[in-house]
Amino acid sequence: MILVDTSIWIDFLNSKDEINSKKLCLILEEGGDICITDIILTEILQGIRDNKEYTKTKEILLNLKFIQPKSPDTYIQAADIYRACKKKGLTIRKTIDCIIAAIAIDHTIPILTDDKDFENTAKCSNLKIYSKA
């Protein structure tokens, strides 16, 4: 299973010809097992202005697998990730990214992303970045 981050979905849904958007296409074509979190769903939907596009996108995303935090410990782990990065001089800009990373770590699955915060998070935690070409 692969957790697909918000930035990849936005590029994919907007048909942007980006490397990771192409990776997602390939994963989907090969019948790959992908998932999202509730937070990623929120991030994607909040940026859609057109009502028809919002409804269409929501229907597509609600058919994906969702992974959840396993316990309150997930949120403690998110704080620990942030603190570990800070100690290494790496600032993670959004708390949400630490939570998403902690959820991926809980489920021992890699994340497909192009967000530098996740690359930094991987330097300070057990987060795995999906990198298959």
Buried (B, 14 or more C-beta within 10 A) or exposed (E): EBBBBBBBBBBBBEEEEBEBBBBBEEBEEEEBEBBBBEBBBEBBEEEBEEEEEBEEBBEEBEEBEEBEBEEEEBBEBBEBBBEBBEEEEBEBEEEBBBBBBBBBBBBEBBBBBBBEBBEBBBEBBEBBBBEEE
